[in-house]
Amino acid sequence: MASIKEVALKTIDLEARAIAGLAPFINDDFEKAVNAIFSGKGRVVVSGIGKSAIIAHKIVATFNSTGTPSIFMHAADAIHGDLGMVQQDDVVMVISKSGESPEIKVLIPLLRNFGNTLIAMVGNTDSYLARNASIVLNTSVEQEACPNNLAPTSSTTAQLVMGDALAICLMELNGFQSGDFAKFHPGGSLGKKLYLRVSDLYADNEKPQVLASQTLKEVIVEMTAKRLGITAVVDKDNRLLGIITDGDLRRMLEKNSDIEKVKAGDIMTPDPKTIGSEELAISALDVLRKNEISQLAVTQEGKYKGIIHLHDLIREGLI
């Protein structure tokens, strides 16, 4: 009897082969399918039954989130009233491994009577579904990962990947950008990476700042009061000259015995790393990581606006 690891590795290998086997099927029919959807004035209605219906749900979700309006229609429910969701300008895609399911055979003539472009994503190109479709996407596989070669595994993986290939091609044709993606994904850490800006975060923080001429005592009082472990050093016009961190203070105290004459301008780090207030928060995270620091001064047109801290980004789930 094979070990658990051996069975798992065989499963991965078989499904990887199924994906690689799709390459020859990216053909003229695939291009026709993409162009039919792209040029269509309606939605993409995706249908299936059993495991293929679950894959259809995922493809619909991917289409919708990447700029291609889509809707799911269960093949069994379609013949009991749900066909009403199919509109004149819609493109219909039916997903099936065998292409011979009874529900599919009932559904296809009805769809043909509607006159919609019918795309078959099918694992059997000699099937009833394939013969009656306008366009055929071949997702046949040599073998299911199931040891009995029965349970849909490799075949559903192939369907999923073919759906992703369609969605990504349509994204390219539609010129779908990260800003568009953000509109459809406003929630969670993914959405925040795409729309959350530095200005959304720093405004709630304290704003430690001193003039270059202020004394060491005043610097310590400001840093202690604002509790961010940092203070900006600014000029009278609020332009950022440098920063002082608690690390700068420790190093200065170790080196100097006469601290009465020390001014903020003497110990600041000039030209510090900064981030614009309208930059994406994820960009601030990149700067922090590359420079191995935990705070950034926020500026707008050279003027000091505040401090953004690594903890702000952690709190928003960007890490």
N, C-alpha and C positions, 0 to 999 in steps of 0.2 A: 504493500500500500504506500502511495506517495505521501511525502510529508506535507504539512500545511504550507510551508514555504514553497515547495515545488509546485503545488496546485495553484497557489497565488501567482507565481511567476509565469506558469503556463497560461493562465488566464490573461495576464497582461500582454504576453507575447502574441496570443491569438488576436486580441483586440487591437494591438498595434499593427498587426498584419492587415486586419480589416480596414483600418484607416489608410494605411499605405496603398492598399488595393483600390482606393477611390481615385487615385491620380489619373488612370486612363479614362475615367468617367467624367472628368472635367473637359467636356467636348463641346461640339456645336450646340447640342441640346441644352447643356448647362448655360451657355451664353444666351440662348433663346429664352430660357427661364428667367434669367436675370433681367434681360431687356424687356420681357413681357411685364414683369412686376414694376420695373422702373418707369416704363412708359404708361402704365395703367393709371386711370383716373380714380379708381376706387381703392379698396383695401385688398389684402391677401387673406382669404378665408382658408384656414388650414384644418384638415379633417383627418381622422384616423379612428382606429378602434383597438382596444387592448393596450399593449405596451406602446404601440405606435401612436396612440392617442396621447399618452404621457409625453412622448417626444414632441408631438405636435404642440402641446401646451408650452413646452420650453422654447420651441422655435418661434411661436407667437410672441412670447415674452421678449426674446432677443430682438425680433423685428421691431416691436413697439418701442423698445428702449434705445434703438439705434436709428430711428427716423422713418421706419417703414410701417405704416398703420396696418394692423393685422388683428384677426379675431379667430378664436377656436370654435369649431363646430364638430361635435361628436357624431361619427358616422351613423350610429344607431339612433340617436335622437333626431338626426336630420330628417329621417323619413317619417317622423311623428310630429312635425311642425317646425323644427328648427331650420328647415330650408328657407324659411322666410327671412333669415338674416342675410342671405346671399342677394346682393344688389346687382344691377345690370352691369356696372363697370368693374365689379370685383374680379380678381384672378383667384381661382380655387386650386389649392394644392392638396392632394390626397396622399397620405402616407400609409404604406402597407408592405410587409415583407413578401407575402405570397401573391398579393393582388387578386386573390380569389375568395376572400371572405364573403359570406352571404350578404352581409350588410353593405359591403362595397359594391357588390353586383346589383343590388337594388338601387343604390344611390347614384351610380354613374350615369345610367340613362336619363335620370331626372336632371342631373347637372348639364348633360349634353343638350337637353331640350331648352335649358335656360340660355344657351349660347355663350356662356362664359369660357374664357381660356382655362383649360384644365391641365394642370401639371401633375404628373404621377411621380412620386418618389417611391420606387418599388424595387424589391429584391429579385423579382422574376420578370424579365423583360418579355416573356412569352405569355404573360398572364392577361386576364380579361381587362384589368385596370390599365395595363401598359398599351394594349391594343386599342383602347378607346380614349386615350389621352391625347391632348394636343402636343404635349412635350413630355419626354420621359427622362427622369433623373435616375440613373442606375445606382442602386446601393446594395448590389448583391455581394455576398461574402462567401468564402470557401467553407467556413466552419464556424458554428457558434462556440463560444467558450464553455458552454454547458457540456459536461462529459458525455451526455446522451445526445448532444447536438440538437437539442429541442428548445430549451428556454431561450427566448430572445436576449442575447447578450452582445455578441459581436455585431449583429445586424442592427440593433438599436443604437449602438455606438456609431456605426457608419451613418445612420440616419441623422444623428445629432450633429456629426461633423459636417455632413453635406448641408444641413440647415445653417450652420455657422458660416460655411463658405459663401452661401447665398447672401446672408446678412452682411458680411464684411464687404463683399463686392458692391452691394447696394449702398453701404455707407460711403464707399469711395465715389460712386457715381453721384450721390446726393451731396457730396462735399461736407459730410457730417463731421463737425469738429468737437473738441472737448467742451467748448462752451454750450453747444447743443446738447451734449451728453449730460452736462450739469443740470440743464433745465428739466430733464426727465429723471434725474437721480438726486433730488435735493436732500434726501434723508441719509443717515448713517455716515460712516467715515468716508466712504467713496464720494458721496456728494460734497462733503466738507472739503475734501482735497481739491475739488473742482470749483467751488465758489467762495469758501471762507477766506476772508482777507485779513491782513494784519490789523487793519482799522477796526475789525470786529472784536479784537482781543485785547489790544493794549489799553484801550480807553478805560477799562475797569481796574487797571493797575495803578498803584501810586506812581508819581512822576518825580523821582529824586533828581535834583539839579543844584549845582553851585556855580558861582563865578570863579574864574581862574585865580582871582585875588583873595578868595576866602581862605581862612586858616584851616589847619589840620583838624582842630577841634570842631569847627563848623562842618567840615566834611564828615567826620565821624557821627556827629549828631544827626545830620541829614540821612546818612545811610542807615543808622540805627532806627530812626523814626519811620522811614519808608520800608524797611525790612525786605529789600530785594537783593542785598549784597552788592549793590552797584549804585553809582550816581553819575549822571552826565555832568560834564563841565561845559558851560556855555558862555557866550559873550553877552553884552548888554542887549543885543538884538535877538537873543535866543538862538543864535547859530551854534551848532555843535562843534566844540573844539576838541573834545576828547572824553574819555571815561575813566573812572576810578573804580576798581573792584576791591572786595575785601582782601583778595590776594595781593593787590598792589599795596594795600595798607600794611599787611604783614611783612612784605619784603622791605618796605621803607623803614619800618620800625626796627627790623633786624640790622639795617645798615646805618641808621642815623641815631646818634645820641642826643643831638640838639634838634629837637622837633618843634621848638617854639616858633622858628622862622619859616617852617615849611608851609607852602601855599598849595592850593589845589593844582595850580598850573605846573608845579614842580614834579608832581608824582603821577599825573594823568598819562594815559596812553593816547597819544595824538592819532588822528585819522583812524578811528576804530571802525570795525565792521558795523555796517548799518543795514537797515532794510526800509524800503519805502512804505508808507502807510497804506498804499493801495495795492501793494504786492500780495499775491496769494500767500496764505499762511503756510502752505506746503513749501514755498520758496524759502521762507524764514527757517523752516526745519532743515532744508538743504544747507543753508549757510552755517547754521549751528553745528551740524554734523561735520561738515568739511573742515571747520576751524576748531572743532572740539571745545566749544564754549557753551554756556548755558543761558546767556542773555544777549539781547541785541538792542541797540538804540534804534528807535523808530524816528525817521525824518520825513519831512515833506518840503521840497524845494529848499533843502539845506537847513530848515528850521527843526529844532528838537521837538518831538511830539510826545515821547514817552518810552517805555521799556516793554519789550515782549520777552517772556521767559519760557524756557523749555517746558515748564510745568503747565503753561497755558495750552501748549500743543498736545501734551499728554492728556489733559483734562478734556479736550475736544475729540480725543480718540484718533488723532492723526499718527500716533505711534503705536 
